[in-house]
C-alpha cells in the first residue's frame, strides 16, 4: 500500500500535473462514454459520482471522473497500471468499447460495468476488458479495485441488487455545478411492474428498495449548498406502491409488502419536507397510477416539491398497451384526462410515447399524435420501439429468430428483431426491428411528424395559454420556448434516455440555443433567485 503522503500527490481529475515521484502510483479513472461533446450536460450521470464514493480513497486517492458529454477522453491521462472503470448501457456500448481499446493500449487495467454488462457479462470480456462488474457497483467496485491493486483481479464481480440501506450517496464534492443543469438523487431502487419493453425489473428487480432517508436528505442539502434549486429524483418509479397498485396486486404477501413500502415512502416524504429547504424543487419519473392515491400525489407536490415528471404513456390504445404489457394504464380520452389531472395538481408532465409497438400502424401513430396534443403535456417524447437486451420482448424475439421455420413452432411476435448484436453496429434506431404492420420509411416519417407537430411554435404557444402555464411571467415562457426548441433538437427521435443525447451530432444552431438556454437557466433558476414564489415553483 502507498503511504499517505504519496496518496496526497495523486492527480485529482482536474488536469493537475503529476510529480516526478508519482510514476509508480496507480490511479482510478471513471468514464461515462458519449458520442458527442457539448461541454455541458442536462443530467448528471449518477453512477460516476456513486462509484467515486465507492472508490477506496485510502488506496488510490480521489478518482478522475470523465463525462464525455463534457469532455472527450484523452488516453494521455492514463498510464500503465492505472485502473479504468467504464459504465455502459446498450445504447452507448460502442462508444465504451472504443474507450476500452484506447485505455488498454496505454496498459491500463479496464473494468466495465453498467446495465449492458449486467445482461451480457461475457461481451466486454470478449472485447478486451480485464473484468466485469454486474449489477450494482456500490459494494463490488471497491473489492475489484483492491484486487486490481493486489494483482489478483477476478474476471467477474457480481454486485447483485444492493439493499436500499446499503446504497451509497454520491460524491458531489467532485461535481462542477456549472457543467450540469440537474443533479440526480436516487430515493428508491427497483420497480414492481414488468413492462415487456423495459429491462429495469429484470436487472434491478420488482421489489422496491427504499434508500435511507438521512442519506437522501444529506445529498439534497449538499446540492442546495452548491447552488442547485432543481434536482432530479433518479428513480425508475417514484410511486411504486400507490393505492391503485396495491389494489391490483393478486398476491396477498406482495400486497402486504407494497403497503409497507407505501408507509415507508410517506414517512420519507414527511422527513424530507422538514429537513430540506422549501425552495429546492424536483423532477422525477412516475406512473399514471399516482392519481389513484391523492395523499401520495399531494405529498409529492407539497413535501418532495416535485414540479415535473416523466410518465410512461407508451400508447393511447388498448392494443398498444397490451403489447407493452401495461394494460393498467388508461387509454384514449381517459389518458388525456389523467395527464390533465396530474398537471392540475401542480406537476407538469413529460409524456413518453412509443412509436412502433407491435400493434402500431400509420393510423394508430397519427391518432396517438392527436391525443398527445390534446393532453396538454408540457413536454413529450416520441421514441422508436426497440427491444433492448434484458427485456421480455428481446428474449422472445431472439427465441423466435432461432426457431422460426422449425416444425410446429409458433413465434410469439410478428415483429422481427434485426440481426444479432445490432447494438454493436452503427444503425438507425428504426433499424433495430422489422415491423409487422408499418414500413421503415413510414415509421420514420410518422415519428418525425409527431416531433414536428408537438414542438411547432403554434402548439408551444397554445400550451402556454392553458392551465398553470397561463400565469407564468414572460421569463418563464421564454425559457419554456427555448426548452422546447432545444429538447426537440437534442432528443428528437430518441427520447430523454441516459445516453440519448450522445448519439446525435449537434449543429451550430443547436449548440447556440443550448448556450442561450444554459445562460438563462443559470441566471434565473439557480441559488437564491429561485424563491417559493418563483413561477416554475408552481406554488400558489
RODO-2510 file (C-alpha; in nm, 4 decimals, decimal comma):
residues 540
     n   res          X          Y          Z
     1     x     0,0000     0,0000     0,0000
     2     x     0,1112     0,3578    -0,0614
     3     x     0,1960     0,5966     0,2262
     4     x    -0,0472     0,8827     0,2877
     5     x     0,1971     1,1493     0,1718
     6     x     0,2203     0,9769    -0,1672
     7     x    -0,1587     0,9453    -0,1989
     8     x    -0,1904     1,3196    -0,1484
     9     x     0,0045     1,3806    -0,4694
    10     x    -0,2365     1,1864    -0,6931
    11     x    -0,3943     1,3556    -0,9919
    12     x    -0,7372     1,4702    -0,8646
    13     x    -0,9003     1,4725    -1,2045
    14     x    -0,8822     1,8452    -1,2860
    15     x    -0,5848     1,8387    -1,5190
    16     x    -0,3198     1,8706    -1,2473
    17     x     0,0335     1,7588    -1,3320
    18     x     0,1920     1,4584    -1,1686
    19     x     0,5084     1,4983    -0,9651
    20     x     0,8211     1,3209    -1,0770
    21     x     0,7944     1,0747    -0,7898
    22     x     0,4492     0,9540    -0,8835
    23     x     0,5423     0,7123    -1,1608
    24     x     0,4610     0,4070    -0,9526
    25     x     0,1287     0,5321    -0,8232
    26     x    -0,1866     0,3891    -0,9711
    27     x    -0,4969     0,5994    -1,0049
    28     x    -0,8601     0,5262    -1,0828
    29     x    -1,0345     0,6842    -1,3814
    30     x    -1,4141     0,6535    -1,4181
    31     x    -1,5542     0,7257    -1,7648
    32     x    -1,9070     0,7824    -1,8935
    33     x    -1,8874     0,7251    -2,2733
    34     x    -2,0684     0,9540    -2,5182
    35     x    -2,0899     1,0199    -2,8895
    36     x    -2,0523     1,3962    -2,8967
    37     x    -1,9268     1,6724    -2,6721
    38     x    -2,1318     1,9726    -2,5633
    39     x    -1,9206     2,0998    -2,2762
    40     x    -2,2426     2,0932    -2,0749
    41     x    -2,4943     1,8257    -1,9806
    42     x    -2,8574     1,8299    -1,8715
    43     x    -2,8436     1,5435    -1,6196
    44     x    -2,5540     1,4141    -1,4117
    45     x    -2,4612     1,0501    -1,4767
    46     x    -2,5206     0,9484    -1,1160
    47     x    -2,3211     0,6278    -1,1360
    48     x    -1,9975     0,8253    -1,1828
    49     x    -2,0377     1,0026    -0,8513
    50     x    -2,1641     0,6955    -0,6652
    51     x    -1,8667     0,4846    -0,7759
    52     x    -1,6425     0,7760    -0,6809
    53     x    -1,7850     0,7317    -0,3305
    54     x    -1,7207     0,3567    -0,3506
    55     x    -1,3593     0,4028    -0,4653
    56     x    -1,1176     0,3297    -0,1759
    57     x    -0,9513     0,6692    -0,1373
    58     x    -0,7049     0,5400     0,1202
    59     x    -0,5532     0,3296    -0,1574
    60     x    -0,5852     0,5396    -0,4735
    61     x    -0,6986     0,8881    -0,3725
    62     x    -0,9859     1,0630    -0,5456
    63     x    -1,0801     0,9097    -0,8811
    64     x    -1,0683     1,1093    -1,2012
    65     x    -1,4209     1,1486    -1,3390
    66     x    -1,4692     1,1911    -1,7133
    67     x    -1,8139     1,2503    -1,8619
    68     x    -1,7688     1,2519    -2,2376
    69     x    -2,0668     1,4812    -2,2844
    70     x    -1,8477     1,7397    -2,1106
    71     x    -1,5011     1,6403    -2,2323
    72     x    -1,3565     1,3778    -2,4624
    73     x    -1,1497     1,1073    -2,3013
    74     x    -0,7791     1,1744    -2,3536
    75     x    -0,5823     0,8472    -2,3467
    76     x    -0,2797     1,0521    -2,2421
    77     x    -0,4282     1,0853    -1,8953
    78     x    -0,3954     0,7108    -1,8416
    79     x    -0,0697     0,5340    -1,7621
    80     x     0,0300     0,1715    -1,7417
    81     x    -0,1210     0,0096    -1,4359
    82     x    -0,3972     0,2668    -1,3847
    83     x    -0,7456     0,1316    -1,3212
    84     x    -1,0126     0,2495    -1,5650
    85     x    -1,3809     0,1922    -1,4937
    86     x    -1,6232     0,2308    -1,7864
    87     x    -2,0003     0,2258    -1,7360
    88     x    -2,2158     0,1423    -2,0362
    89     x    -2,5745     0,0825    -2,1361
    90     x    -2,6743    -0,0874    -2,4603
    91     x    -2,7152     0,2475    -2,6340
    92     x    -2,3599     0,3697    -2,5755
    93     x    -2,1676     0,0417    -2,5563
    94     x    -1,9868     0,1006    -2,8879
    95     x    -1,8501     0,4289    -2,7564
    96     x    -1,7486     0,2456    -2,4393
    97     x    -1,5666    -0,0244    -2,6301
    98     x    -1,3730     0,2419    -2,8221
    99     x    -1,2518     0,3843    -2,4905
   100     x    -1,1703     0,0319    -2,3734
   101     x    -0,9305    -0,0132    -2,6655
   102     x    -0,7665     0,3235    -2,6060
   103     x    -0,7181     0,2604    -2,2341
   104     x    -0,5802    -0,0898    -2,2945
   105     x    -0,3323     0,0500    -2,5461
   106     x    -0,1868     0,2546    -2,2585
   107     x    -0,1508    -0,0509    -2,0389
   108     x    -0,4409     0,0284    -1,8075
   109     x    -0,6487    -0,2302    -1,6249
   110     x    -1,0037    -0,1875    -1,7536
   111     x    -1,3155    -0,2872    -1,5583
   112     x    -1,6558    -0,2461    -1,7223
   113     x    -1,9989    -0,2310    -1,5628
   114     x    -2,3492    -0,0973    -1,6109
   115     x    -2,6773    -0,2282    -1,7447
   116     x    -2,5335    -0,3831    -2,0612
   117     x    -2,2550    -0,5819    -1,8896
   118     x    -2,5098    -0,6948    -1,6306
   119     x    -2,7099    -0,8543    -1,9123
   120     x    -2,4133    -0,9666    -2,1251
   121     x    -2,1164    -1,0080    -1,8867
   122     x    -1,9146    -1,2069    -2,1427
   123     x    -1,9284    -0,9432    -2,4161
   124     x    -1,6995    -0,6814    -2,2512
   125     x    -1,4522    -0,9593    -2,1677
   126     x    -1,4524    -1,0679    -2,5322
   127     x    -1,3922    -0,7056    -2,6281
   128     x    -1,0792    -0,6979    -2,4125
   129     x    -1,1926    -0,5853    -2,0664
   130     x    -0,9961    -0,7288    -1,7758
   131     x    -1,3034    -0,7634    -1,5552
   132     x    -1,6772    -0,7032    -1,5438
   133     x    -1,8948    -0,5841    -1,2562
   134     x    -2,2581    -0,6876    -1,2988
   135     x    -2,5460    -0,5423    -1,1007
   136     x    -2,4961    -0,2587    -0,8509
   137     x    -2,1364    -0,1498    -0,8062
   138     x    -2,1717     0,0038    -0,4590
   139     x    -2,0126    -0,2951    -0,2850
   140     x    -1,8462    -0,4825    -0,5717
   141     x    -1,6469    -0,1893    -0,7137
   142     x    -1,4172    -0,1325    -0,4106
   143     x    -1,3387    -0,5048    -0,3992
   144     x    -1,2482    -0,5036    -0,7695
   145     x    -1,0190    -0,2018    -0,7201
   146     x    -0,8428    -0,3636    -0,4233
   147     x    -0,7996    -0,6891    -0,6149
   148     x    -0,6528    -0,4997    -0,9125
   149     x    -0,4032    -0,3267    -0,6827
   150     x    -0,3063    -0,6623    -0,5315
   151     x    -0,2670    -0,8242    -0,8763
   152     x    -0,5439    -1,0794    -0,8122
   153     x    -0,8215    -0,9316    -1,0231
   154     x    -1,1050    -1,1725    -1,0981
   155     x    -1,2833    -1,1803    -1,4321
   156     x    -1,6297    -1,1273    -1,2859
   157     x    -1,7756    -0,9475    -0,9867
   158     x    -2,1433    -0,9793    -0,9018
   159     x    -2,2760    -0,6641    -0,7413
   160     x    -2,6302    -0,8029    -0,7344
   161     x    -2,9151    -0,5885    -0,6049
   162     x    -2,7779    -0,3924    -0,3137
   163     x    -3,0305    -0,3414    -0,0305
   164     x    -3,1694     0,0097    -0,0034
   165     x    -2,9919     0,0824     0,3237
   166     x    -2,6561    -0,0057     0,1660
   167     x    -2,6905     0,2084    -0,1479
   168     x    -2,4223     0,4753    -0,1351
   169     x    -2,4601     0,8502    -0,1585
   170     x    -2,2798     1,0358    -0,4369
   171     x    -1,9514     1,2307    -0,4145
   172     x    -2,0969     1,5699    -0,5045
   173     x    -1,7790     1,7424    -0,3875
   174     x    -1,6293     1,6225    -0,7180
   175     x    -1,9061     1,7869    -0,9247
   176     x    -1,8584     2,1117    -1,1146
   177     x    -2,2118     2,2589    -1,0762
   178     x    -2,1742     2,4863    -1,3775
   179     x    -2,1439     2,1882    -1,6106
   180     x    -2,4830     2,0316    -1,5335
   181     x    -2,8406     2,1544    -1,5199
   182     x    -2,9813     1,8886    -1,2894
   183     x    -2,8003     1,6646    -1,0395
   184     x    -2,9610     1,3309    -0,9547
   185     x    -3,0597     1,1649    -0,6283
   186     x    -3,1952     0,8117    -0,6054
   187     x    -3,4620     0,7503    -0,3401
   188     x    -3,5824     0,4001    -0,4295
   189     x    -3,4467     0,1174    -0,6468
   190     x    -3,6433    -0,1424    -0,8402
   191     x    -3,9907    -0,1363    -0,9956
   192     x    -4,2849    -0,3727    -0,9263
   193     x    -4,4067    -0,3629    -1,2888
   194     x    -4,2961    -0,5926    -1,5709
   195     x    -4,3401    -0,3933    -1,8911
   196     x    -4,2302    -0,6054    -2,1857
   197     x    -4,0037    -0,3373    -2,3396
   198     x    -3,8225    -0,2457    -2,0148
   199     x    -3,5220    -0,4138    -1,8521
   200     x    -3,5396    -0,2373    -1,5136
   201     x    -3,7467    -0,5094    -1,3488
   202     x    -3,5068    -0,7713    -1,4863
   203     x    -3,1802    -0,6058    -1,3796
   204     x    -3,2941    -0,4182    -1,0675
   205     x    -3,5771    -0,6393    -0,9508
   206     x    -3,9501    -0,5986    -0,8881
   207     x    -3,9186    -0,5404    -0,5135
   208     x    -3,8754    -0,1670    -0,4395
   209     x    -3,5796    -0,0930    -0,2111
   210     x    -3,6058     0,2341    -0,0185
   211     x    -3,2805     0,4216     0,0459
   212     x    -3,2030     0,5577     0,3900
   213     x    -3,3777     0,8907     0,4325
   214     x    -3,0824     1,0596     0,6034
   215     x    -2,8581     0,9845     0,3027
   216     x    -3,1137     1,1342     0,0635
   217     x    -3,1500     1,4449     0,2793
   218     x    -2,7719     1,4856     0,3080
   219     x    -2,7368     1,4798    -0,0707
   220     x    -3,0239     1,7233    -0,1233
   221     x    -2,8830     1,9742     0,1244
   222     x    -2,5328     1,9446    -0,0181
   223     x    -2,6612     2,0123    -0,3701
   224     x    -2,8609     2,3074    -0,2396
   225     x    -2,5393     2,4496    -0,0910
   226     x    -2,3720     2,4082    -0,4302
   227     x    -2,6329     2,6399    -0,5816
   228     x    -2,8852     2,3970    -0,7288
   229     x    -3,2521     2,4768    -0,6849
   230     x    -3,3808     2,1980    -0,9108
   231     x    -3,2802     1,8330    -0,8794
   232     x    -3,3940     1,5028    -1,0314
   233     x    -3,5050     1,2058    -0,8255
   234     x    -3,3482     0,9414    -1,0494
   235     x    -3,5950     0,6654    -0,9689
   236     x    -3,7419     0,4374    -1,2323
   237     x    -4,0712     0,4601    -1,0449
   238     x    -4,1140     0,7263    -0,7739
   239     x    -4,4567     0,5874    -0,6806
   240     x    -4,4046     0,2089    -0,6695
   241     x    -4,6779     0,1432    -0,4128
   242     x    -4,9803     0,3653    -0,4607
   243     x    -5,3282     0,2597    -0,3513
   244     x    -5,4133     0,1665    -0,7099
   245     x    -5,1007    -0,0503    -0,7457
   246     x    -5,1734    -0,2235    -0,4147
   247     x    -5,5355    -0,2897    -0,5110
   248     x    -5,4444    -0,4749    -0,8325
   249     x    -5,1753    -0,6922    -0,6704
   250     x    -5,3077    -1,0529    -0,6707
   251     x    -5,0555    -1,1886    -0,4184
   252     x    -5,1557    -1,1234    -0,0527
   253     x    -4,7914    -1,1389     0,0545
   254     x    -4,6751    -0,8897    -0,2073
   255     x    -4,9750    -0,6703    -0,1346
   256     x    -4,8654    -0,6522     0,2273
   257     x    -4,5095    -0,5662     0,1172
   258     x    -4,6396    -0,2868    -0,1048
   259     x    -4,8488    -0,1498     0,1803
   260     x    -4,5366    -0,1365     0,3959
   261     x    -4,3406     0,0342     0,1167
   262     x    -4,6163     0,2946     0,0814
   263     x    -4,5921     0,3747     0,4524
   264     x    -4,2111     0,3985     0,4243
   265     x    -4,2436     0,6350     0,1296
   266     x    -4,4920     0,8629     0,3054
   267     x    -4,2689     0,8736     0,6139
   268     x    -3,9701     0,9565     0,3947
   269     x    -4,1624     1,2420     0,2318
   270     x    -4,2534     1,3801     0,5766
   271     x    -3,8925     1,3774     0,6944
   272     x    -3,7654     1,5203     0,3666
   273     x    -4,0131     1,8062     0,3912
   274     x    -3,8890     1,9013     0,7381
   275     x    -3,5166     1,8765     0,6623
   276     x    -3,4704     2,0200     0,3098
   277     x    -3,5069     2,3881     0,2084
   278     x    -3,8517     2,4598     0,0699
   279     x    -3,7151     2,6256    -0,2410
   280     x    -3,5393     2,3113    -0,3594
   281     x    -3,7666     2,1633    -0,6268
   282     x    -3,7526     1,8324    -0,8084
   283     x    -3,8334     1,6365    -1,1238
   284     x    -3,8785     1,2595    -1,1347
   285     x    -4,0282     0,9601    -1,3191
   286     x    -4,3582     0,8058    -1,2147
   287     x    -4,6652     0,6175    -1,3369
   288     x    -5,0193     0,7342    -1,4072
   289     x    -5,1413     0,5334    -1,1070
   290     x    -5,0377     0,8222    -0,8865
   291     x    -5,3877     0,9683    -0,9377
   292     x    -5,5312     0,6661    -0,7515
   293     x    -5,3619     0,7930    -0,4359
   294     x    -5,4467     1,1591    -0,3610
   295     x    -5,2452     1,1523    -0,0361
   296     x    -4,9308     1,0367    -0,2136
   297     x    -4,9808     1,2762    -0,5065
   298     x    -5,0242     1,5665    -0,2651
   299     x    -4,7121     1,4653    -0,0723
   300     x    -4,5112     1,4523    -0,3946
   301     x    -4,6098     1,8094    -0,4734
   302     x    -4,6104     1,9701    -0,1279
   303     x    -4,3416     1,7705     0,0568
   304     x    -4,0976     1,6490    -0,2093
   305     x    -4,1795     1,9643    -0,4079
   306     x    -4,1869     1,7724    -0,7357
   307     x    -4,2822     2,0042    -1,0189
   308     x    -4,2418     1,7824    -1,3261
   309     x    -4,2344     1,4114    -1,4039
   310     x    -4,1643     1,1822    -1,6967
   311     x    -4,4556     0,9407    -1,7303
   312     x    -4,4553     0,6284    -1,9463
   313     x    -4,7693     0,6778    -2,1527
   314     x    -4,6356     0,4320    -2,4151
   315     x    -4,9626     0,4190    -2,6121
   316     x    -5,3126     0,5641    -2,6038
   317     x    -5,4690     0,2419    -2,7365
   318     x    -5,5653    -0,0824    -2,5640
   319     x    -5,3809    -0,2837    -2,8288
   320     x    -5,0620    -0,0846    -2,7787
   321     x    -5,0720    -0,1186    -2,4009
   322     x    -5,1401    -0,4905    -2,4320
   323     x    -4,8310    -0,5371    -2,6487
   324     x    -4,6305    -0,3380    -2,3897
   325     x    -4,7775    -0,5453    -2,1022
   326     x    -4,9052    -0,2259    -1,9440
   327     x    -5,2797    -0,2756    -1,9522
   328     x    -5,3249    -0,0936    -1,6214
   329     x    -5,2575     0,2383    -1,7948
   330     x    -5,5699     0,4306    -1,9015
   331     x    -5,6394     0,4651    -2,2750
   332     x    -5,7605     0,7315    -2,5164
   333     x    -5,9507     1,0202    -2,3604
   334     x    -5,9077     0,8713    -2,0129
   335     x    -5,5324     0,9063    -2,0521
   336     x    -5,5756     1,2664    -2,1669
   337     x    -5,7809     1,3362    -1,8530
   338     x    -5,5245     1,1574    -1,6342
   339     x    -5,2437     1,3784    -1,7650
   340     x    -5,4553     1,6872    -1,7091
   341     x    -5,5368     1,5744    -1,3533
   342     x    -5,1672     1,5385    -1,2700
   343     x    -5,0892     1,8794    -1,4189
   344     x    -5,3812     2,0360    -1,2328
   345     x    -5,2168     1,9015    -0,9153
   346     x    -4,9114     2,1126    -0,9994
   347     x    -4,6845     1,8503    -1,1597
   348     x    -4,6030     1,9145    -1,5246
   349     x    -4,5955     1,6013    -1,7391
   350     x    -4,3309     1,4870    -1,9863
   351     x    -4,5246     1,2199    -2,1759
   352     x    -4,3104     0,9332    -2,3020
   353     x    -4,4749     0,7710    -2,6054
   354     x    -4,3506     0,4781    -2,8143
   355     x    -4,3726     0,4722    -3,1928
   356     x    -4,3621     0,1248    -3,3438
   357     x    -4,5161    -0,1070    -3,0877
   358     x    -4,6225    -0,4336    -3,2486
   359     x    -4,9842    -0,3205    -3,2810
   360     x    -4,8901     0,0128    -3,4403
   361     x    -4,9555     0,1202    -3,7965
   362     x    -4,9590     0,4586    -3,9668
   363     x    -5,3092     0,5420    -3,8462
   364     x    -5,2524     0,4457    -3,4818
   365     x    -4,9444     0,6687    -3,4648
   366     x    -5,1397     0,9583    -3,6133
   367     x    -5,4202     0,9039    -3,3618
   368     x    -5,1627     0,8930    -3,0826
   369     x    -5,0207     1,2245    -3,2037
   370     x    -5,3661     1,3829    -3,1773
   371     x    -5,4135     1,2538    -2,8213
   372     x    -5,0679     1,3826    -2,7237
   373     x    -5,1610     1,7324    -2,8419
   374     x    -5,4979     1,7200    -2,6667
   375     x    -5,3403     1,6108    -2,3385
   376     x    -5,1663     1,9437    -2,2916
   377     x    -4,8469     1,7712    -2,1712
   378     x    -4,5824     2,0346    -2,1117
   379     x    -4,3265     1,8151    -2,2897
   380     x    -4,3462     1,4895    -2,4832
   381     x    -4,1012     1,2461    -2,6353
   382     x    -4,1771     1,0041    -2,9168
   383     x    -3,9278     0,7192    -2,9042
   384     x    -3,8769     0,4367    -3,1514
   385     x    -3,9687     0,0962    -3,0177
   386     x    -3,6629    -0,1216    -2,9771
   387     x    -3,6451    -0,4484    -2,7818
   388     x    -3,3202    -0,3876    -2,5978
   389     x    -3,1346    -0,6765    -2,4309
   390     x    -3,2710    -0,7647    -2,0910
   391     x    -3,6321    -0,7071    -2,1903
   392     x    -3,9005    -0,9725    -2,2199
   393     x    -3,9566    -0,8755    -2,5845
   394     x    -3,5868    -0,9145    -2,6681
   395     x    -3,5653    -1,2682    -2,5353
   396     x    -3,8904    -1,3719    -2,7012
   397     x    -3,7918    -1,2219    -3,0369
   398     x    -3,4455    -1,3751    -3,0139
   399     x    -3,6061    -1,7127    -2,9496
   400     x    -3,8411    -1,6555    -3,2437
   401     x    -3,5453    -1,5878    -3,4704
   402     x    -3,3692    -1,9071    -3,3610
   403     x    -3,6711    -2,1312    -3,4042
   404     x    -3,8706    -1,9728    -3,6861
   405     x    -3,9148    -2,2301    -3,9601
   406     x    -3,8994    -2,5316    -3,7307
   407     x    -4,1976    -2,7694    -3,7489
   408     x    -4,4871    -2,6745    -3,5200
   409     x    -4,3073    -2,3674    -3,3835
   410     x    -4,5367    -2,0694    -3,3323
   411     x    -4,3497    -1,7381    -3,2885
   412     x    -4,4701    -1,5065    -3,0147
   413     x    -4,4183    -1,1958    -3,2270
   414     x    -4,4901    -1,0915    -3,5838
   415     x    -4,2357    -0,8126    -3,5482
   416     x    -3,8826    -0,9395    -3,6001
   417     x    -3,5624    -0,8339    -3,4301
   418     x    -3,2750    -0,7260    -3,6539
   419     x    -2,9601    -0,9340    -3,6792
   420     x    -2,7881    -1,0383    -3,3579
   421     x    -2,5673    -0,7847    -3,1858
   422     x    -2,7364    -0,4883    -3,3536
   423     x    -2,6106    -0,2670    -3,0693
   424     x    -2,2570    -0,3135    -3,1999
   425     x    -2,3468    -0,1725    -3,5399
   426     x    -2,3955     0,1948    -3,6370
   427     x    -2,7590     0,1594    -3,7423
   428     x    -3,0587     0,3889    -3,7145
   429     x    -3,2993     0,3471    -3,4207
   430     x    -3,5688     0,2409    -3,6674
   431     x    -3,3487    -0,0427    -3,7952
   432     x    -3,3499    -0,2422    -3,4715
   433     x    -3,6611    -0,4282    -3,5824
   434     x    -3,8562    -0,5265    -3,8917
   435     x    -4,2064    -0,4123    -3,8060
   436     x    -4,5082    -0,6254    -3,8821
   437     x    -4,7514    -0,3504    -3,9835
   438     x    -4,5528    -0,0469    -4,0906
   439     x    -4,2583     0,0104    -4,3223
   440     x    -3,9318     0,1571    -4,2002
   441     x    -3,9839     0,4680    -4,4118
   442     x    -4,3365     0,5283    -4,2809
   443     x    -4,2270     0,4714    -3,9218
   444     x    -3,9508     0,7298    -3,9516
   445     x    -4,1836     0,9755    -4,1268
   446     x    -4,4622     0,9396    -3,8694
   447     x    -4,2198     0,9699    -3,5803
   448     x    -4,0791     1,2902    -3,7282
   449     x    -4,4328     1,4220    -3,7759
   450     x    -4,5003     1,3629    -3,4043
   451     x    -4,1996     1,5690    -3,3001
   452     x    -4,2635     1,8412    -3,5589
   453     x    -4,6274     1,8764    -3,4620
   454     x    -4,5849     1,8761    -3,0855
   455     x    -4,2942     2,1212    -3,0912
   456     x    -4,4269     2,3554    -3,3569
   457     x    -4,4313     2,7181    -3,2418
   458     x    -4,8102     2,7154    -3,2785
   459     x    -4,8520     2,4256    -3,0350
   460     x    -4,5933     2,5589    -2,7902
   461     x    -4,7769     2,8924    -2,7726
   462     x    -5,1082     2,7074    -2,7390
   463     x    -4,9785     2,5149    -2,4375
   464     x    -4,8629     2,8380    -2,2772
   465     x    -5,2221     2,9612    -2,2870
   466     x    -5,3529     2,6572    -2,0975
   467     x    -5,3578     2,5536    -1,7306
   468     x    -5,0958     2,6893    -1,4933
   469     x    -4,8761     2,8000    -1,7822
   470     x    -5,1169     3,0888    -1,8428
   471     x    -4,9902     3,2522    -1,5242
   472     x    -4,6199     3,2213    -1,5987
   473     x    -4,4371     3,5553    -1,6353
   474     x    -4,2536     3,6301    -1,9567
   475     x    -3,9160     3,4966    -1,8369
   476     x    -4,0687     3,1545    -1,7657
   477     x    -4,2478     3,1491    -2,1016
   478     x    -3,9302     3,2481    -2,2852
   479     x    -3,7361     2,9745    -2,1020
   480     x    -4,0058     2,7204    -2,1878
   481     x    -3,9922     2,8175    -2,5559
   482     x    -3,6143     2,7690    -2,5521
   483     x    -3,6571     2,4385    -2,3723
   484     x    -3,8953     2,3100    -2,6386
   485     x    -3,6606     2,4095    -2,9207
   486     x    -3,3563     2,2530    -2,7558
   487     x    -3,5394     1,9414    -2,6346
   488     x    -3,6561     1,8570    -2,9841
   489     x    -3,3147     1,9171    -3,1396
   490     x    -3,1299     1,7069    -2,8821
   491     x    -3,3730     1,4244    -2,8171
   492     x    -3,5874     1,4142    -3,1318
   493     x    -3,6397     1,0553    -3,2484
   494     x    -3,4684     0,9065    -2,9429
   495     x    -3,6082     1,0469    -2,6216
   496     x    -3,4553     1,1524    -2,2954
   497     x    -3,2537     0,8403    -2,2202
   498     x    -2,9326     0,8482    -2,0216
   499     x    -2,7218     0,8369    -2,3373
   500     x    -2,9701     0,9592    -2,5956
   501     x    -2,8040     1,2962    -2,6446
   502     x    -2,4698     1,1309    -2,7073
   503     x    -2,5827     0,9593    -3,0254
   504     x    -2,6602     1,2745    -3,2217
   505     x    -2,4234     1,5165    -3,3897
   506     x    -2,5495     1,8587    -3,2935
   507     x    -2,5262     2,1516    -3,5314
   508     x    -2,4176     2,5099    -3,4749
   509     x    -2,7729     2,6386    -3,4215
   510     x    -2,8497     2,3692    -3,1636
   511     x    -2,5312     2,4445    -2,9741
   512     x    -2,6104     2,8160    -2,9814
   513     x    -2,9606     2,7503    -2,8448
   514     x    -2,8120     2,5333    -2,5719
   515     x    -2,5697     2,8114    -2,4697
   516     x    -2,8528     3,0635    -2,4576
   517     x    -3,0704     2,8241    -2,2607
   518     x    -2,7908     2,7455    -2,0154
   519     x    -2,7183     3,1143    -1,9586
   520     x    -3,0876     3,1847    -1,8999
   521     x    -3,1221     2,8885    -1,6656
   522     x    -2,8117     2,9792    -1,4652
   523     x    -2,9299     3,3369    -1,4222
   524     x    -3,2916     3,2722    -1,3238
   525     x    -3,3012     2,9196    -1,1833
   526     x    -3,0027     2,8851    -0,9511
   527     x    -2,9267     2,9918    -0,5981
   528     x    -3,1454     3,2435    -0,4189
   529     x    -3,3095     3,3704    -0,7368
   530     x    -3,5461     3,0711    -0,7075
   531     x    -3,7834     3,1535    -0,4256
   532     x    -4,1072     2,9917    -0,3106
   533     x    -4,2963     3,2362    -0,5257
   534     x    -4,0950     3,1602    -0,8386
   535     x    -4,3254     3,0943    -1,1372
   536     x    -4,1888     2,7477    -1,2072
   537     x    -4,2061     2,6556    -0,8407
   538     x    -4,5779     2,6187    -0,9006
   539     x    -4,6719     2,7468    -0,5597
   540     x    -4,9952     2,9475    -0,5240
***
